[in-house]
Amino acid sequence: MTTSAATSEGAKRLDPSAPPFLSWCLIVRNAERTLEATLRTLRERTPDAEIVVVDTMSSDSSPTIAKKYADVWEEWTGPRGDWTREMPWFDNAAAARERTFALASGRWRGWIDADDVLPGPVDVERLLKLNNRWQPAGAGT
């Protein structure tokens, strides 16, 4: 398995010339506290996936963080062009999500929030065991 060199300096797709199978889509606004961990886990766990980030007028360092990892990044002022950094929130998350999907080029599109992390195999096994849903490979066959 090929791995990416995701670091605090960021990382892009291993082979940007190949069409991505999966595109991770995120809308972001003032997420500097959590965004880097989210993007790092996406890149580490799915190094060939495309990361698409639509920033909905952040006033913090979210754009700088996103640009280190995103294959596609856009600052978006909303469907009517009236979103600003001074707005306490934006009024149409569905439109922002649709914008990320429109920018994505992968055959499959995944949605993840800027404060989530994609768990690795050890975490997945632990969570499944905690919920009595663990089935080791080959069980039941």
Disulfide bonds with the S-S distance in Angstrom:
none
